[in-house]
């Protein structure tokens, strides 16, 4: 279960974290 959450979090947060402006 942790792997699934980690994958989704990395995919979703990874984009917002590195691209807070969404550019």
N, C-alpha and C positions, 0 to 999 in steps of 0.2 A: 504493500500500500504506500509506503513512504516513497518508493521509486516512482510511482505514478504521480504523486503530488509533486515530487521534485521535478519531474519532467514538465508537467504543466506549469509549475511556478517558474521554472527556468525559461520556458517559452514565452510566458505572459510577462512576468516581472523582468526577465532579461531584456525585453524590448523597451519596457517603460523605464527601466533603471538606466539603460545606456542611451535611451532616447526620450527623456522626459517631455520634450517639446513635441515629439512625434513627427519630426522632420525626416 
